Amino acid sequence: GVPTVPSRWLLRLDTVLQAVGLDGAIGPDDLPHAAELIDRAQGYRPLPPPEPRPPLSARPRKLSVTHIEIWLRDPYAIYARHILGLRPLEELDADPGRAELGTVIHQTLDTFYRRFPQAMPVNAEEELLAIGRQQFGPVLSRPGAWAFWWPRFTRIARWLVDQERVRRLGITESLSECEGSLTLNGRSEPFTITAKADRIDRLAEGGFLLVDYKTGSVPPVKQVQTGFAPQLPLEGAILRGGGFKGVNGSPAALEYWRLSGGEPAGERCQIGAGDPASLIDRVVARVEALINRFDDPATPYLAVPSPLWAPRYSDYRHLERLAESEAEE
C-alpha cells in the first residue's frame, strides 16, 4: 500500500495522552462518543409553548377574512406574520401544485365573468377554455401540468357552463373579484375586516348570492356554523353593511363552489340554508369577541390553542414548536 502520514491532530492527541499517563486508554469507539459530548448540554429545562404578548400598538387593526380564520385557529401565526413580519421563502423551481392551480382557475373565471357579466355567449365553453389556455400559460409548459391539470380544467369548464346556462335565467349580473371592507368597534379602537369576494350574483328576484370557489375541500358545515370557517359569512356581513362598491342590499344565499375537475367536476354547497342572516350575525359576534379579547394586552398569541380546530397547514409550525406539545400529549 501507499505510506500515509498520520493526522497531526491524532499525533498531538497521542502525545498528550502519553504525558498524562493514558497512553492506549482511548480506543477507536471512544472518539465518536467524545465528539457527542462536545455539544451535549450540562443540563436542560423544558420551555413552555410560546405565549407572546406584544403591546396593543403592535397588534394588527386590519385583517382579511382568510386571516381572521387563521387568527381563530392559530393566533401565533398572526403574530409571526403581521407583527414580526415573517414570510416564508418560495421554493426554487418548484412544480406547480394545487395552490397554483387554484390561482389560475380564479384568474380564468375572473376574466370570463368580467367579459360576460350578464348574458352568456352561445360558445361559452369555447370562450372559457380559450381564456384558460391564456391564463395557464407557463404552467402548461410542464408535461405534468398539461397531463394532469388541463383535463381537470376542461371538465370544470364544461360543468360551470352547464350550470350558468340554467342559472342565468334568475341572475341579472355577475360581479367578479369584488373588494370590500367592514369596520367593527373594538375595545381599544376600530378594527377593519377586508375581503375579495370571488363572485357576487345579483338575483332577479332581489338580493345577492355570494360565491366562493374552492379547488380543494369545502369547509365542513360544523366549522362554518361554529364560526371556525368564517370567510363567507363575513363576506355576507360586508355586503350587508354596504362594504362592496356598487353592491347595495342583503345576501340571499352563500355558496361554496367546489371545482375539483374530478367526479363530479363541480359541486355547489349552500351554507346557512334559507336566510343566512342569523349565521352572519353569529359569526360577526364571534369575531367581535375575538377582537375584544386581543385588545387586552395580557392576551397571548397562542400556538393552536385547540388541536381540534388546528389549521391544515401552517408556515410557522417550527417556530410554534408544535411537535413538542404533540409528543407530550
Secondary structure by P-SEA (a helix, b strand, c coil): cccccccaaaaaaaaaaaaacccccccaaaaaaaaaacccccbbbbbccbbbbcccccccccccaaaaaaaaccaaaaaaccccbbbbbccccccccaaaaaaaaaaaaaaaaaacccccccaaaaaaaaaaaaaacccccccccccccaaaaaaaaaaaaaaaaaacccccccccccccbbbbbcccbbbbbbbbcccccccccbbbbbbbbbccccccaaaaaaccccaaaaaaaaaaacccccccccccbbbbbbcccccccbbbbbcccccaaaaaaaaaaaaaaaaaaaccccccccccccccccccccccccccaaaaaaaac
